[in-house]
Amino acid sequence: MADARLTPALGCLAALLAGGLTTLSAAPFSLWWLGPMAAGLVYLGLPAQTPGQAALRGWCYGLGLFGSGASWVYVSIHDYGYTGVPLALLLTALFVAGLALFFALTLWLYRRLCGPRLAALSFAGAWVLGEWLRTWLFTGFPWLLLGSAQVDSPLAPWAPVGGVYLLTLITALTGSLGVELLRRRAWAAAPLAALWLVPLTLPAQWASPAGEPVRVALLQGNLPQLIKWTPEGQRRAIDTYLSMTRGLEADVDLVIWPEAALPMFEDQAAPILDRARAGLPAGADLLTGILQRDEEGRYYNSVVGRGDVEGEYRKAHLVPFGEYLPLESLLRGAIAFFDLPAPTMAPGPADQAPIRAGGLTIGNAICYEIIYADLVASRAREAGVLLTVSNDTWFGRSIGPLQHLQMARLRALENGRPVVRATSNGVTALIDSQGRITARVPQFEATVLEGEVTPMQGLTPFTRTGSWPAWLLAALLVLPGIQRRAPSQ
């Protein structure tokens, strides 16, 4: 299989296809084995390309990936952002094209700095460093990381060792080494086999139970997003969550309402929350997502409690254009999409103590935060259970909520902690410490999920260190491939 057989045009077509295959590797399709194939398609013939050609191939891959896998943003912009079809399509296209630039930059730098020596290794390392950049630059967007789809694959035991970026590294290596094997380069067989055989020797469980199971009830109100912040929406939210709470079984220890369950501030909702507490089963506690405001006029997206609850949580990593508006003085009022339905949020402290409720020590990640592996690991170090409350109504009936759920499952596996996921209209689920869904309820229904969650103790290697070992390993794989003289443009 000669590199010359893959022209730049065919390489771009292959990369575009690879982006779509990466989407298929993730939820809800979960064809995890397509992930290595996608990486291999991007790598095929890449060492023979100029930096400019490599950048174009990376951009085409990004178009295929985000155009197929993150097209749900159109739902948020059009259906809930009060934006017409032409403008919504334009904004979605700009979103996809902009995100694709991360892959263009990654492959441009890869070919600018690295030569053909150990190209398969430096390619995989560069891919991970590109994902690292996408995780934090411009507040970050670590959605559809290559390794996220491997939560159900034979590679999954690597997750507690090095997290999602180690999974990405191994997935990309599998693709590039697989291409080298097709070229009849036998040296690639040994490292490829090791990547897939070592998981058979890893512990099945890094953590152990820290107590008896706790009975929880997650309320999914399924209220219309378009009227949520109107007086009618407030009345419906109050009636729905109070009536659902009163109907709970007597053996529940902890009741959880989703993100911003009541569309009002905590001080306004205090009498309603007190009524909810009075209607709880005996001895049960209540946690709810809600907005807060302080004396200085700052607003927070929070989790608070009623009953025998200690502590609260304020969301630390906010969603741009959802919870705050970058360049607000320029953009607000320009089009309806930029007029946020709720006040601009302020971030909570990065280091927050866990909440104690229902006999559990709970690490929190509100909605979007669950996709940040290192943020969740920091919450898991002092917690026996992870809680994520979310409002995935913004995704509509797209694949977005199912991708979101898959990332929550990976956070459970990485940290050896069960994840309790309470959402407004789905997917509400209980996930055990190995990332398996133990209970869930249908989307788009007003319903209650009752089940048990077992707190865990003991830290996985990933929880102890976070992602930096995987990032360091990726950099070390790139270094040997760097050549003294850059290839000609």
N, C-alpha and C positions, 0 to 999 in steps of 0.2 A: 504493500500500500504506500505509494510514493506521495510525498507532500505536494508534488507538482500537479497531481491529478485534481486537487481541490483548488480551483481558481478563486480569486478574491470574491467574485460574485457568488459562486457556489458556497463559499465559506460564510458569507452573510446570510444566505438562505438557510444554511445549516444552523447558524446561530439563532435566527428567528424561530426556526422549528424547535431548537433546544429550549428557548424560553417558554414555549407552549408546553413542552414535555415536563419542564420543572413545575409548572402549575399543576399538571396532571399527577405529578409525584406527591403533591400535597393534598390535604383534605379539600373537598369531600371525596375526591377520586382515590387518593391514598395508594397510587401505584408507585410506591417508594423506589422500586428498582429503576424507574425512569430517571431518577436523579443522577446517578453515575453516567448513564447514557447521555444525558444532556451535557454534563461537563465534558465528556469525551468528544461530543460533536463540536463544542466550542474550541477544544484543544486541537482537534484534527487539522493539521496543516498550519497551525498558528506560528510555530517557530520559523517558518519560511516567509512570513508576512512582514511588511514594513510596520513601523509604529503606527502610521496613519491608517493602514489597512486593518491592523489589529484593533484600533480604536473604533473604526466603523463596525467591525464584527462585534465588539462588545456592546456598542449602542444598539445594534440589531437584536442581540440577545436580550437586552433590557426591554426593548420594545415588545418582544414576544412574551417576556415574563410578566411585565406589569400591565401590558395591554390585555392579557388573558387573565392574570391572577389578581390584579388590583383594580379592575374595571368597575368594581362596586362603588368606587368614589363617585361615579356618575349618579348613583342613587342618592347619595348624600347631597350632592350639588343640586340636582334637578328636583327630586321628590321632596326634599326637606329644606333645601336652600333657596326655594322660590326663584329658581333660575330657569329661563327658557331653554328649549332643546338645543338650538344652535350654540348659545353661549356655554351651556353645560358640556356639550361635546368638545368645544374648544378648550375649556378649562381642564377637562379630563385628559385630552390629548397633550396639553402642556404639562400636566402632572406626570403622565407616563413618559413623555420624552425627556423631561427633566431628571426623573429618577434613573432613566436609562444611561444618563451621562456618567453615573458612578461606574458602570461597567466599561464604558468607553475609556474613562480615565485609568481604570485598573489595567486594562489590556494595553493601553498606550504605554504606561510606565513599565509594564512587564516586558514589552518588546524593546522599549528604549534602553532598559538597563540590563536585560538578561539575554544571553545567547543560547545556542543549541545545547550546551553542556548541561546535563541534568535538567533539561527543560521540563520534563513531567513533574519534577518535584517543585521547581520554582513556580510553575503555573499554579499548582494547588496552593502554595504559600501565598502567592499574589492574590488569589481569589479570596482567601480568608482576610487578608489585610484590606481588601476592597470592602468586604462586609463590615469589618471593624470601622472603616471610615464612614460607611453609610449608617452605622449605629449611633454616631454622635454628632456628625457635621449637620449644622442647621437644625439642631435639637434631635436629629436621628429619625430613621425610619427602618428598623430592623424587621420588616415584614417580608415573608417569603425568603428567609435565609435558606440556603441550599440544604443545610443539615436538619431543618425543622421537620421535614417529611420523614426522617428516619426513626421517628418515635416507635413505629411498629416493625422496623426491619431488624435483621440479625445484628446490625450495628448499634442498636439501642443501648446495650450495656456500656458503651463508651460514654453515654451522656452523664452519668454521675461522676465520671472521671474527669472530663474536660469540658462538658457543656456543649451547647449547640455549635460553637465555633470549631471544636474538635470534630464533631460530626460533619460539619461542612468540609473540613480539611480532608477527612478520610473519604468522603463522597467524591470530592474533586480529584483526589489521588487515585481513587478507583477508576474514574473515567480516564485520566491521563495515562496511568499505567496500563489500563486495558488497551488503549490505542497503541502503546509501545509493544504490547504482546502481539497485537495484530500485525505489527511490523516485524514480528519474529525476533524480537529482542528479549532473549530468555531471562536476562537479569531482572526484568520487571516482575517475574512470577513470584519470587520469594517475598518481597515486601507486600505485594498484593495479597498473597495468601495469609501473611501475618495479620494484616489489617482485619481480615474477616474471621480468622481462627482465634485470635486473642480474646475476643468477647466471650468465647465458650469457657474461658478460665476465670472470668471476673465474677465477683460476688453477685448473687441474685438480689441481695438486699443489703444496703450499707447502713441502714438505720433500724431501730427496733422500737416496738411499742412502748410508749411512756405512760400508759394508763388504760383504763377501760374505754370502750367506745362511747361516744357521746351522741345522743339523738338530736338531729337538726331538722329544721323545716325551712325550705327556701321558697319564698313567695314570688311568683311570676305573674305580674298584674296584666300584661299585654294591653297597655293603654295606648291610644293613638298618639303618635309623636306630634302630629300637626296641631293638635289642640292642647298639648300638655301644659303649656304655660299660659293658658287662658283661664278665666274663672271657672268655666265648665270643666276644663281639664283638672283643675285643682279639686273640685268637688268629686269628680269621678275617682281620682286617685285616693282621696280620703275614704270614700265609701268602699272602694275595692279592697284596700289593704286592711282596713279595720274589720270588715266582714270576713275576709279570709283568715285573719288572725284569730277571731273569735271561734272559727270552726275547726281549729287545730286539735289533734289528739292530746290527751292528758299527759303522755309520757315524753313530750318534747322538752329538751334541755335548752335549746338555743333556736331562736327564730330570726331569720335574716331577710330583710327587704333589699331590693337591688339599688343600683346607683340612682341617686336623686329620685327616690321612689315618690316622695311628696314634692311637687314642684313649688317649693317655697323655702324660705330660710329657716334654720333651726329655731330661732327665737319665735318665729311665727307659728311653727309646727309644734311647739312645746306642749300645748294643751292636747293636741291630737296624739302625740307620742305618749303622753301620760294616760290617755284613754286606752291606747293600744297595750300599754303595760298592764293596766287593770284587767284587760281581757286575755292576758297570757295564761297558759297552763301554769299551775302552781310550781314555783321554783324556776321557771324558765326566764331567760334573758332575751332581750331584743337588740339586734344591730341593724342599722339602716344607713344607706347612702343618703346624704342630704347636703345642701349648700349651707355654708356658714358665712357670717360677716362679723368683723371685729370693729372696735371703736375707732380705728383709724381708716375705715372705709375700704378695707381689703376683703375680698371674697375668696372662699375656699370650697373645693369639692372634697367632701369629707365622709368619713364613717363615724357615727356616734352610737351610743348605746343607752338603753334603759334597763333597769333592774340592777342586779349585782355585777355591774360592768365597771372595769377600771380602764381608763385611757380613752383616747380617740385617735383618729388618723386623718391627716390632711394630704391630699394627693400632691406628690412632689414633682412628677414629670407630666407636664401639661401638653395637650394636643393643640398645635398651631392651627388657626382658623376654626377650631372647635371650642376651645376654652379661653384662648386669648388670640388677639389679632396682631400679627407682626406688621409694623409700619401702620399702626392704627390710624394716625392722623391723616394718612394719605388714602387708605383703602376704605375706611368705614363710610358708608353712604354711596360709594361708587357703584356697586350693584348689590342686590338684595342678599346674595350669598355671603357677603362680608359683614352683614348686620347680625351679630350673634344674638340668639334668642334669650340668652341669660347674660348676666354681668360678666365682665372679663375677670378671670380667675387669677389668683396669686398662688405661687407654689408653696407647699408646705416644706418644713425642714427635711433635709436629706436623711438625717439620722433620727428616726422616730422609734420609740419603744413599742413593743407589741401590745395589742389590746388583750385584756383578760375578760372572758365572758363564757358562760356555760361550762365552766370547768376547763376551758381551753386557753392556751397562750397562742395568740393569732397574729401572724404576719400578714400585712395588707398590701394589696396592689389594686388600685382602682382602674378598671377598664383597660385602657391603652398600656398602662404600666406593666401588665403581665407579659408583654412581648419583650421586655428588657431583662435579659437573663441575669445580669449582674445586680440590677436593682432588686430583683426577686431573691437572689441569693443572700443579699444583705439583710433582707427581711426574715429569711428562713433561719438565720444563725441562732436567733434567740426564741424561735417559735416552734411549736409542735404541729401546727396546722397553718396552711396558707388560705387566705380568703381573697377572692376577687369579685367585687360587685361591678356590674357593667350595664350599659344601655346600648345594646346592639341593634336597636330599632333603626338607627341611622343607616344600617346596611341593607334594610329591606329584606327581600327574599333572595338575595344574592348568595354567593359562596363565602362572603366575608365572615359571617358568624361561625361557620364551620372551620375556617382557617384559624380564627381566634381561639376556638376551643382546642384545636390541635396544639397551638403554642402553649396554652395553659397546661395541657397534658405533659408537654416536654418539661415545663418548669417543675412539675411534680416529680418527674423521673430524675431530673438533674439534682434535686435537693433531697430526695427521699422523704418528701412531705406530702400528705394528702392536700388536694386543692378543693375548696368549696367554692362553687361558681354560681352566683345568683345574678340573673339577668332580667331585664324588663320584659322581653318577649322571646328569649331563647338565644343560645342554648344553655339552659340551666342544668347543672350536672354536679355529681360528686365523683371525684377522681382520687384513686388510691395513691399510695406513695411510690408505686411503680408506673404511674402514668396511665393506668387502666380506668376506664369509665365504669363505675359500679352502679350508678343510677343516673337517669336523665328523664326529662319530660319533653313532650313535643314542643316545637316552636309554635308561636302565634296562637297560643291558648292561655287563658287565665287559669292557672293551676298551681298546685303546691307539690313540691318534691320533698318527701320525708325519707330519711335514711340515717345511717350511722357513719361517723367518722372517727378514726382512731388516731390520737396524737402520737407523734413519733419523736424519738430522741437519737442523738448521734449524727455527726455531720459527714456528708459525702466529701470526697476530695474536691469536687467542684464548689460546693458550698463554702469550704474553707478558703479556697484561693480565688474563686471567680474565674474569669476568662483569660487572665493575663498569661498563664502557661501556654494556652493554645495559641494566643497571639504571638508569643515569643517563639514557639515552635514554628509557626508559619514564617516568621522573619528569618529564622535559621535555615529554613528550606530555600528561601529566596537567595540568601547570601552567596552560596556556592555557584549559583547560576549567573551572577553578575559578571559581566565582562568589562575589561578595562576600556575598550573603545566601543562606543555606542554604534549600533548598526546604522547604515546610511539611510536617510529619509527617502 
